[in-house]
Amino acid sequence: MAGEDDKQRLDRELIELLNELRIALPGVQVLFAFLLILPFSNGFSKVSETERIVYFAAVLCTMLSTALLIAPTTYHRLRFRDRDKERLIRISNRLAIAGTVLLAAAMSCAIYLISEFVFNQWVGLAATAFTAVTFAWFWYALPLSRPPAGDS
């Protein structure tokens, strides 16, 4: 922002990053809770081998997403007195982006499981493709579709 020095910019960027992570984490937690209780439900014994593999992929992606989305907070707690906020923000930004990629993958897997179980494999594949494209567009392509400010 105009008129802010490097320290103020870094402080603002860190606050923005941590606030954004607070928005993403409840979604990951709800998905993780859903996935953790699924094997204990009555219908889980009826799922196919493919559905079990997709389920396990969803669990692993959700776990990794949770780890990566929480990592910036832990990193900050452990290193906040190092006076290297720029490195903290750079690493945390990468962790957060990787976490959202894994979250999109986990949610796509969950959509496949639900739609394939309720309907059939083709509906599952179509719903999963739609889900993946939706995440790819809104989370990555749209923000990256314009040049960075200053390159105009």
CNS distance restraints for C-alpha pairs under 8 A (distance, minus, plus):
assign (resid   1 and name CA) (resid   9 and name CA) 7.34 0.50 0.50
assign (resid   4 and name CA) (resid   8 and name CA) 5.64 0.50 0.50
assign (resid   4 and name CA) (resid   9 and name CA) 6.12 0.50 0.50
assign (resid   5 and name CA) (resid   9 and name CA) 6.16 0.50 0.50
assign (resid   6 and name CA) (resid  10 and name CA) 6.11 0.50 0.50
assign (resid   7 and name CA) (resid  11 and name CA) 6.09 0.50 0.50
assign (resid   8 and name CA) (resid  12 and name CA) 6.10 0.50 0.50
assign (resid   9 and name CA) (resid  13 and name CA) 6.05 0.50 0.50
assign (resid  10 and name CA) (resid  14 and name CA) 6.07 0.50 0.50
assign (resid  10 and name CA) (resid  85 and name CA) 6.55 0.50 0.50
assign (resid  10 and name CA) (resid  86 and name CA) 6.49 0.50 0.50
assign (resid  10 and name CA) (resid  89 and name CA) 7.74 0.50 0.50
assign (resid  11 and name CA) (resid  15 and name CA) 6.26 0.50 0.50
assign (resid  11 and name CA) (resid  85 and name CA) 7.94 0.50 0.50
assign (resid  12 and name CA) (resid  16 and name CA) 6.11 0.50 0.50
assign (resid  13 and name CA) (resid  17 and name CA) 6.10 0.50 0.50
assign (resid  13 and name CA) (resid  89 and name CA) 7.36 0.50 0.50
assign (resid  14 and name CA) (resid  18 and name CA) 6.16 0.50 0.50
assign (resid  14 and name CA) (resid  85 and name CA) 7.97 0.50 0.50
assign (resid  14 and name CA) (resid  89 and name CA) 6.16 0.50 0.50
assign (resid  15 and name CA) (resid  19 and name CA) 6.07 0.50 0.50
assign (resid  16 and name CA) (resid  20 and name CA) 6.14 0.50 0.50
assign (resid  17 and name CA) (resid  21 and name CA) 6.30 0.50 0.50
assign (resid  17 and name CA) (resid  89 and name CA) 7.88 0.50 0.50
assign (resid  17 and name CA) (resid  93 and name CA) 7.35 0.50 0.50
assign (resid  18 and name CA) (resid  22 and name CA) 6.37 0.50 0.50
assign (resid  18 and name CA) (resid  72 and name CA) 7.75 0.50 0.50
assign (resid  18 and name CA) (resid  73 and name CA) 7.18 0.50 0.50
assign (resid  19 and name CA) (resid  23 and name CA) 6.69 0.50 0.50
assign (resid  20 and name CA) (resid  24 and name CA) 6.61 0.50 0.50
assign (resid  21 and name CA) (resid  25 and name CA) 6.07 0.50 0.50
assign (resid  21 and name CA) (resid  69 and name CA) 6.50 0.50 0.50
assign (resid  21 and name CA) (resid  70 and name CA) 7.70 0.50 0.50
assign (resid  21 and name CA) (resid  96 and name CA) 7.44 0.50 0.50
assign (resid  22 and name CA) (resid  26 and name CA) 7.33 0.50 0.50
assign (resid  23 and name CA) (resid  27 and name CA) 7.82 0.50 0.50
assign (resid  24 and name CA) (resid  28 and name CA) 6.69 0.50 0.50
assign (resid  24 and name CA) (resid  69 and name CA) 7.84 0.50 0.50
assign (resid  25 and name CA) (resid  29 and name CA) 6.14 0.50 0.50
assign (resid  25 and name CA) (resid  66 and name CA) 7.29 0.50 0.50
assign (resid  25 and name CA) (resid  69 and name CA) 6.99 0.50 0.50
assign (resid  25 and name CA) (resid  70 and name CA) 7.80 0.50 0.50
assign (resid  26 and name CA) (resid  30 and name CA) 6.14 0.50 0.50
assign (resid  27 and name CA) (resid  31 and name CA) 6.21 0.50 0.50
assign (resid  28 and name CA) (resid  32 and name CA) 6.01 0.50 0.50
assign (resid  28 and name CA) (resid  62 and name CA) 6.70 0.50 0.50
assign (resid  28 and name CA) (resid  65 and name CA) 7.47 0.50 0.50
assign (resid  28 and name CA) (resid  66 and name CA) 6.42 0.50 0.50
assign (resid  28 and name CA) (resid 103 and name CA) 6.97 0.50 0.50
assign (resid  29 and name CA) (resid  33 and name CA) 6.10 0.50 0.50
assign (resid  29 and name CA) (resid  66 and name CA) 7.65 0.50 0.50
assign (resid  30 and name CA) (resid  34 and name CA) 6.21 0.50 0.50
assign (resid  31 and name CA) (resid  35 and name CA) 6.18 0.50 0.50
assign (resid  31 and name CA) (resid  62 and name CA) 7.41 0.50 0.50
assign (resid  31 and name CA) (resid 107 and name CA) 7.63 0.50 0.50
assign (resid  32 and name CA) (resid  36 and name CA) 6.02 0.50 0.50
assign (resid  32 and name CA) (resid  59 and name CA) 7.00 0.50 0.50
assign (resid  32 and name CA) (resid  62 and name CA) 6.13 0.50 0.50
assign (resid  32 and name CA) (resid  63 and name CA) 7.39 0.50 0.50
assign (resid  33 and name CA) (resid  37 and name CA) 6.38 0.50 0.50
assign (resid  34 and name CA) (resid  38 and name CA) 6.20 0.50 0.50
assign (resid  35 and name CA) (resid  39 and name CA) 7.71 0.50 0.50
assign (resid  35 and name CA) (resid  55 and name CA) 7.70 0.50 0.50
assign (resid  35 and name CA) (resid  58 and name CA) 7.72 0.50 0.50
assign (resid  35 and name CA) (resid  59 and name CA) 6.37 0.50 0.50
assign (resid  36 and name CA) (resid  59 and name CA) 7.70 0.50 0.50
assign (resid  37 and name CA) (resid  41 and name CA) 6.83 0.50 0.50
assign (resid  38 and name CA) (resid  44 and name CA) 6.73 0.50 0.50
assign (resid  39 and name CA) (resid  44 and name CA) 5.45 0.50 0.50
assign (resid  39 and name CA) (resid  45 and name CA) 7.78 0.50 0.50
assign (resid  40 and name CA) (resid  44 and name CA) 7.06 0.50 0.50
assign (resid  43 and name CA) (resid  47 and name CA) 7.38 0.50 0.50
assign (resid  47 and name CA) (resid  51 and name CA) 5.80 0.50 0.50
assign (resid  47 and name CA) (resid  52 and name CA) 6.62 0.50 0.50
assign (resid  47 and name CA) (resid 117 and name CA) 7.35 0.50 0.50
assign (resid  48 and name CA) (resid  52 and name CA) 6.29 0.50 0.50
assign (resid  49 and name CA) (resid  53 and name CA) 6.31 0.50 0.50
assign (resid  50 and name CA) (resid  54 and name CA) 6.21 0.50 0.50
assign (resid  51 and name CA) (resid  55 and name CA) 5.91 0.50 0.50
assign (resid  51 and name CA) (resid 113 and name CA) 6.14 0.50 0.50
assign (resid  52 and name CA) (resid  56 and name CA) 6.12 0.50 0.50
assign (resid  53 and name CA) (resid  57 and name CA) 6.17 0.50 0.50
assign (resid  54 and name CA) (resid  58 and name CA) 6.12 0.50 0.50
assign (resid  54 and name CA) (resid 109 and name CA) 5.95 0.50 0.50
assign (resid  54 and name CA) (resid 110 and name CA) 7.90 0.50 0.50
assign (resid  54 and name CA) (resid 112 and name CA) 7.85 0.50 0.50
assign (resid  54 and name CA) (resid 113 and name CA) 7.00 0.50 0.50
assign (resid  55 and name CA) (resid  59 and name CA) 6.28 0.50 0.50
assign (resid  55 and name CA) (resid 109 and name CA) 6.90 0.50 0.50
assign (resid  55 and name CA) (resid 110 and name CA) 7.08 0.50 0.50
assign (resid  55 and name CA) (resid 113 and name CA) 6.87 0.50 0.50
assign (resid  56 and name CA) (resid  60 and name CA) 6.16 0.50 0.50
assign (resid  57 and name CA) (resid  61 and name CA) 6.00 0.50 0.50
assign (resid  57 and name CA) (resid 106 and name CA) 7.21 0.50 0.50
assign (resid  57 and name CA) (resid 109 and name CA) 7.19 0.50 0.50
assign (resid  58 and name CA) (resid  62 and name CA) 5.98 0.50 0.50
assign (resid  58 and name CA) (resid 105 and name CA) 7.26 0.50 0.50
assign (resid  58 and name CA) (resid 106 and name CA) 4.38 0.50 0.50
assign (resid  58 and name CA) (resid 107 and name CA) 7.18 0.50 0.50
assign (resid  58 and name CA) (resid 109 and name CA) 5.35 0.50 0.50
assign (resid  58 and name CA) (resid 110 and name CA) 6.32 0.50 0.50
assign (resid  59 and name CA) (resid  63 and name CA) 6.08 0.50 0.50
assign (resid  59 and name CA) (resid 106 and name CA) 7.10 0.50 0.50
assign (resid  60 and name CA) (resid  64 and name CA) 6.12 0.50 0.50
assign (resid  60 and name CA) (resid 106 and name CA) 7.92 0.50 0.50
assign (resid  61 and name CA) (resid  65 and name CA) 5.88 0.50 0.50
assign (resid  61 and name CA) (resid 102 and name CA) 5.26 0.50 0.50
assign (resid  61 and name CA) (resid 103 and name CA) 6.54 0.50 0.50
assign (resid  61 and name CA) (resid 105 and name CA) 6.64 0.50 0.50
assign (resid  61 and name CA) (resid 106 and name CA) 5.13 0.50 0.50
assign (resid  62 and name CA) (resid  66 and name CA) 6.01 0.50 0.50
assign (resid  62 and name CA) (resid 102 and name CA) 6.76 0.50 0.50
assign (resid  62 and name CA) (resid 103 and name CA) 5.96 0.50 0.50
assign (resid  62 and name CA) (resid 106 and name CA) 5.54 0.50 0.50
assign (resid  63 and name CA) (resid  67 and name CA) 6.24 0.50 0.50
assign (resid  64 and name CA) (resid  68 and name CA) 6.13 0.50 0.50
assign (resid  64 and name CA) (resid  99 and name CA) 7.10 0.50 0.50
assign (resid  64 and name CA) (resid 102 and name CA) 6.92 0.50 0.50
assign (resid  65 and name CA) (resid  69 and name CA) 5.97 0.50 0.50
assign (resid  65 and name CA) (resid  98 and name CA) 7.48 0.50 0.50
assign (resid  65 and name CA) (resid  99 and name CA) 4.26 0.50 0.50
assign (resid  65 and name CA) (resid 100 and name CA) 6.64 0.50 0.50
assign (resid  65 and name CA) (resid 101 and name CA) 7.81 0.50 0.50
assign (resid  65 and name CA) (resid 102 and name CA) 5.19 0.50 0.50
assign (resid  65 and name CA) (resid 103 and name CA) 5.46 0.50 0.50
assign (resid  66 and name CA) (resid  70 and name CA) 6.05 0.50 0.50
assign (resid  66 and name CA) (resid  99 and name CA) 6.96 0.50 0.50
assign (resid  67 and name CA) (resid  71 and name CA) 5.89 0.50 0.50
assign (resid  67 and name CA) (resid  99 and name CA) 7.67 0.50 0.50
assign (resid  68 and name CA) (resid  72 and name CA) 7.45 0.50 0.50
assign (resid  68 and name CA) (resid  95 and name CA) 5.30 0.50 0.50
assign (resid  68 and name CA) (resid  96 and name CA) 6.22 0.50 0.50
assign (resid  68 and name CA) (resid  98 and name CA) 6.95 0.50 0.50
assign (resid  68 and name CA) (resid  99 and name CA) 4.94 0.50 0.50
assign (resid  69 and name CA) (resid  95 and name CA) 6.57 0.50 0.50
assign (resid  69 and name CA) (resid  96 and name CA) 5.22 0.50 0.50
assign (resid  69 and name CA) (resid  99 and name CA) 5.31 0.50 0.50
assign (resid  69 and name CA) (resid 100 and name CA) 7.68 0.50 0.50
assign (resid  70 and name CA) (resid  74 and name CA) 6.66 0.50 0.50
assign (resid  71 and name CA) (resid  75 and name CA) 5.87 0.50 0.50
assign (resid  71 and name CA) (resid  92 and name CA) 7.39 0.50 0.50
assign (resid  71 and name CA) (resid  95 and name CA) 7.11 0.50 0.50
assign (resid  72 and name CA) (resid  76 and name CA) 5.98 0.50 0.50
assign (resid  72 and name CA) (resid  88 and name CA) 7.82 0.50 0.50
assign (resid  72 and name CA) (resid  91 and name CA) 7.77 0.50 0.50
assign (resid  72 and name CA) (resid  92 and name CA) 4.77 0.50 0.50
assign (resid  72 and name CA) (resid  93 and name CA) 7.98 0.50 0.50
assign (resid  72 and name CA) (resid  95 and name CA) 6.99 0.50 0.50
assign (resid  72 and name CA) (resid  96 and name CA) 7.50 0.50 0.50
assign (resid  73 and name CA) (resid  77 and name CA) 6.20 0.50 0.50
assign (resid  74 and name CA) (resid  78 and name CA) 6.16 0.50 0.50
assign (resid  75 and name CA) (resid  79 and name CA) 5.98 0.50 0.50
assign (resid  75 and name CA) (resid  80 and name CA) 7.81 0.50 0.50
assign (resid  75 and name CA) (resid  88 and name CA) 7.36 0.50 0.50
assign (resid  75 and name CA) (resid  92 and name CA) 7.80 0.50 0.50
assign (resid  76 and name CA) (resid  80 and name CA) 5.02 0.50 0.50
assign (resid  76 and name CA) (resid  88 and name CA) 6.84 0.50 0.50
assign (resid  79 and name CA) (resid  88 and name CA) 7.98 0.50 0.50
assign (resid  80 and name CA) (resid  84 and name CA) 7.79 0.50 0.50
assign (resid  80 and name CA) (resid  85 and name CA) 7.36 0.50 0.50
assign (resid  84 and name CA) (resid  88 and name CA) 6.49 0.50 0.50
assign (resid  85 and name CA) (resid  89 and name CA) 6.08 0.50 0.50
assign (resid  86 and name CA) (resid  90 and name CA) 6.15 0.50 0.50
assign (resid  87 and name CA) (resid  91 and name CA) 6.07 0.50 0.50
assign (resid  88 and name CA) (resid  92 and name CA) 5.90 0.50 0.50
assign (resid  89 and name CA) (resid  93 and name CA) 5.85 0.50 0.50
assign (resid  90 and name CA) (resid  94 and name CA) 6.50 0.50 0.50
assign (resid  91 and name CA) (resid  95 and name CA) 6.24 0.50 0.50
assign (resid  92 and name CA) (resid  96 and name CA) 6.05 0.50 0.50
assign (resid  93 and name CA) (resid  97 and name CA) 6.23 0.50 0.50
assign (resid  94 and name CA) (resid  98 and name CA) 6.14 0.50 0.50
assign (resid  95 and name CA) (resid  99 and name CA) 5.99 0.50 0.50
assign (resid  96 and name CA) (resid 100 and name CA) 6.26 0.50 0.50
assign (resid  97 and name CA) (resid 101 and name CA) 6.34 0.50 0.50
assign (resid  98 and name CA) (resid 102 and name CA) 6.36 0.50 0.50
assign (resid  99 and name CA) (resid 103 and name CA) 6.07 0.50 0.50
assign (resid 100 and name CA) (resid 104 and name CA) 6.05 0.50 0.50
assign (resid 101 and name CA) (resid 105 and name CA) 6.33 0.50 0.50
assign (resid 102 and name CA) (resid 106 and name CA) 6.05 0.50 0.50
assign (resid 103 and name CA) (resid 107 and name CA) 6.06 0.50 0.50
assign (resid 104 and name CA) (resid 108 and name CA) 6.06 0.50 0.50
assign (resid 104 and name CA) (resid 132 and name CA) 6.95 0.50 0.50
assign (resid 104 and name CA) (resid 135 and name CA) 6.27 0.50 0.50
assign (resid 105 and name CA) (resid 109 and name CA) 6.20 0.50 0.50
assign (resid 105 and name CA) (resid 132 and name CA) 7.36 0.50 0.50
assign (resid 106 and name CA) (resid 110 and name CA) 6.22 0.50 0.50
assign (resid 107 and name CA) (resid 111 and name CA) 6.15 0.50 0.50
assign (resid 107 and name CA) (resid 131 and name CA) 7.99 0.50 0.50
assign (resid 108 and name CA) (resid 112 and name CA) 6.24 0.50 0.50
assign (resid 108 and name CA) (resid 128 and name CA) 5.35 0.50 0.50
assign (resid 108 and name CA) (resid 129 and name CA) 7.89 0.50 0.50
assign (resid 108 and name CA) (resid 131 and name CA) 5.82 0.50 0.50
assign (resid 108 and name CA) (resid 132 and name CA) 5.92 0.50 0.50
assign (resid 109 and name CA) (resid 113 and name CA) 6.25 0.50 0.50
assign (resid 109 and name CA) (resid 128 and name CA) 7.08 0.50 0.50
assign (resid 110 and name CA) (resid 114 and name CA) 6.22 0.50 0.50
assign (resid 111 and name CA) (resid 115 and name CA) 5.97 0.50 0.50
assign (resid 111 and name CA) (resid 124 and name CA) 7.23 0.50 0.50
assign (resid 111 and name CA) (resid 127 and name CA) 6.73 0.50 0.50
assign (resid 111 and name CA) (resid 128 and name CA) 5.89 0.50 0.50
assign (resid 111 and name CA) (resid 131 and name CA) 7.50 0.50 0.50
assign (resid 112 and name CA) (resid 116 and name CA) 5.67 0.50 0.50
assign (resid 112 and name CA) (resid 124 and name CA) 4.68 0.50 0.50
assign (resid 112 and name CA) (resid 125 and name CA) 6.42 0.50 0.50
assign (resid 112 and name CA) (resid 127 and name CA) 6.65 0.50 0.50
assign (resid 112 and name CA) (resid 128 and name CA) 5.26 0.50 0.50
assign (resid 113 and name CA) (resid 117 and name CA) 5.90 0.50 0.50
assign (resid 113 and name CA) (resid 124 and name CA) 7.08 0.50 0.50
assign (resid 114 and name CA) (resid 118 and name CA) 6.04 0.50 0.50
assign (resid 114 and name CA) (resid 124 and name CA) 7.53 0.50 0.50
assign (resid 115 and name CA) (resid 119 and name CA) 5.65 0.50 0.50
assign (resid 115 and name CA) (resid 120 and name CA) 6.95 0.50 0.50
assign (resid 115 and name CA) (resid 121 and name CA) 7.90 0.50 0.50
assign (resid 115 and name CA) (resid 123 and name CA) 6.26 0.50 0.50
assign (resid 115 and name CA) (resid 124 and name CA) 4.68 0.50 0.50
assign (resid 115 and name CA) (resid 127 and name CA) 6.94 0.50 0.50
assign (resid 116 and name CA) (resid 120 and name CA) 4.51 0.50 0.50
assign (resid 116 and name CA) (resid 121 and name CA) 4.88 0.50 0.50
assign (resid 116 and name CA) (resid 122 and name CA) 7.39 0.50 0.50
assign (resid 116 and name CA) (resid 123 and name CA) 6.24 0.50 0.50
assign (resid 116 and name CA) (resid 124 and name CA) 4.18 0.50 0.50
assign (resid 116 and name CA) (resid 125 and name CA) 7.60 0.50 0.50
assign (resid 117 and name CA) (resid 121 and name CA) 7.94 0.50 0.50
assign (resid 117 and name CA) (resid 124 and name CA) 7.89 0.50 0.50
assign (resid 119 and name CA) (resid 123 and name CA) 6.31 0.50 0.50
assign (resid 119 and name CA) (resid 124 and name CA) 7.32 0.50 0.50
assign (resid 120 and name CA) (resid 124 and name CA) 6.17 0.50 0.50
assign (resid 121 and name CA) (resid 125 and name CA) 6.09 0.50 0.50
assign (resid 122 and name CA) (resid 126 and name CA) 6.09 0.50 0.50
assign (resid 123 and name CA) (resid 127 and name CA) 5.92 0.50 0.50
assign (resid 124 and name CA) (resid 128 and name CA) 5.99 0.50 0.50
assign (resid 125 and name CA) (resid 129 and name CA) 6.07 0.50 0.50
assign (resid 126 and name CA) (resid 130 and name CA) 6.13 0.50 0.50
assign (resid 127 and name CA) (resid 131 and name CA) 6.05 0.50 0.50
assign (resid 128 and name CA) (resid 132 and name CA) 6.05 0.50 0.50
assign (resid 129 and name CA) (resid 133 and name CA) 6.06 0.50 0.50
assign (resid 130 and name CA) (resid 134 and name CA) 6.04 0.50 0.50
assign (resid 131 and name CA) (resid 135 and name CA) 6.28 0.50 0.50
assign (resid 132 and name CA) (resid 136 and name CA) 6.02 0.50 0.50
assign (resid 133 and name CA) (resid 137 and name CA) 5.98 0.50 0.50
assign (resid 134 and name CA) (resid 138 and name CA) 6.10 0.50 0.50
assign (resid 135 and name CA) (resid 139 and name CA) 5.42 0.50 0.50
assign (resid 135 and name CA) (resid 140 and name CA) 7.42 0.50 0.50
assign (resid 136 and name CA) (resid 140 and name CA) 5.36 0.50 0.50
assign (resid 136 and name CA) (resid 141 and name CA) 6.14 0.50 0.50
assign (resid 137 and name CA) (resid 141 and name CA) 4.65 0.50 0.50
assign (resid 137 and name CA) (resid 142 and name CA) 5.59 0.50 0.50
assign (resid 138 and name CA) (resid 142 and name CA) 5.42 0.50 0.50
assign (resid 138 and name CA) (resid 143 and name CA) 7.38 0.50 0.50
assign (resid 139 and name CA) (resid 143 and name CA) 6.88 0.50 0.50
assign (resid 140 and name CA) (resid 144 and name CA) 6.11 0.50 0.50
assign (resid 141 and name CA) (resid 145 and name CA) 5.67 0.50 0.50
assign (resid 142 and name CA) (resid 146 and name CA) 7.71 0.50 0.50
assign (resid 147 and name CA) (resid 151 and name CA) 6.16 0.50 0.50
assign (resid 147 and name CA) (resid 152 and name CA) 7.07 0.50 0.50
assign (resid 148 and name CA) (resid 152 and name CA) 7.84 0.50 0.50
